[in-house]
Structure formats: structure tokens, C-alpha cells
């Protein structure tokens, strides 16, 4: 089985990527290292920055993940700053800023891969659209990556992630959101390495 190292402290990210990549014969090894994230720029720039740092520390084939939570009515805020927003005001701050406004939003994901043969990371991206709920809904659960699970309603759904059971969450969110870019990465790896 081929092995790639994932630079993250979040077990949820590891579980999600493992579930998709194992079908391609790729083992994901969690590396709990600290990487810095830029405070501005695109999700692609975040993933690139993080994977370069991780490769410098590990000197092994490594993947890093960039995420942005973009709310249309707030000019794509909080974007790549979602982790900082969740630490400093949380979902309540997001809900407060959205009072009386349109609630369309999207998650933007980029997975970056780097190994010793590449001069620059290879990027794989996907988006998942939906709405921000009007209040906190459901209870936080371990399988969610962040507290946005209590406010994000995927397109075509009426419930937040936190209101879904594990199977619904996996089939309705994990696979559609992360499967396309993770599978694209796996196919690229099989064809190029």
C-alpha cells in the first residue's frame, strides 16, 4: 500500500481522507505537526503554504489541506480565516453578522501534494455549497471538523451536519465534498508515481 503523510492535528480530516484514499490503495499517516496558515489569500495559497512547510519538516510525500468557508452576503468572509473566527467569536459571530441577510455560502477545499520529485505542489480542489442556518442546530460531534457543522446546511438538505446521523453525514457530506478532490489526487498519484 502506498503511503502519504497528512500534516494535521485534526483526527476528523484524517478519517475522511483515509476513507476515500484507502479505496485506491493509499494509506494516510497523520503527522501532528504545527504548520502556519497565511492570514490572507486563497484556499489554494493556504494549502500550498502548508504543504511546503510540512515537506520541509518531514522530507516525505505529504499532503496538506486548505479550507475556506465563504459567505456570499459577507463578501466571502470568513474565508480562509474560518479557524480564527471560530476561536474568537465562533458560530455566534457568523450568525450575528448574517442577521437579515441572504445566507448562501460554500466550503472551498484544496488538497496539496508535495514530494521530493516535484518543484511545486500539485493541487486538487472542490467546493460544496449550501446555506447558513438561522441558529445553532444539533449537537457538535466528533466526526465534524469544526463547529460549522451546527450552522451549515448542504444544498438539497434541510438539516445541518450536526442533525444528521453518522451514515447520512458520511454519504451526504464526506463523500460528495471530499471524494472528488481526494479521488483526483489518488488517480494522479497512481498515474504519476
TAHUDA-V146153 format. One line per field, one symbol per residue. ss: DSSP state (a for helix, b for strand, c for the rest). psi: psi as a letter, one per 20 degrees, with the letter a starting at -180 (. if undefined). A space follows every 10 residues. Layout:
BEGIN
ss=???
psi=???
END
This chain:
BEGIN
ss=cbbbbbbccc aaaaaaaaaa aaaacbbbbb bccccccccc ccaaaaaaaa aaaaaaaacc cbbbbbbbbb baaaccbbbc caaaaaacca aaaaaaaccc cccbbbbbbb bbbbcccccc cbbbbbbbbb bbcccccccc ccccccaaaa cbbbcccccb aaaccaaaaa aaaaaaaaaa aaaaaaaaaa aac
psi=pqpqponqio hggggghghg hhijkppppp omqpqqpqir arhghggggg hggghhhhlr pqqqppqpop ogikljqici jgggghhlha hhgghghipj rqjqrqppqp ppppaiiphq qpqprqqorb qprirpqaqq qhiqhriihi ipoqpiriqr giiqrggggg hifgghghgg hghggggggh hi.
END
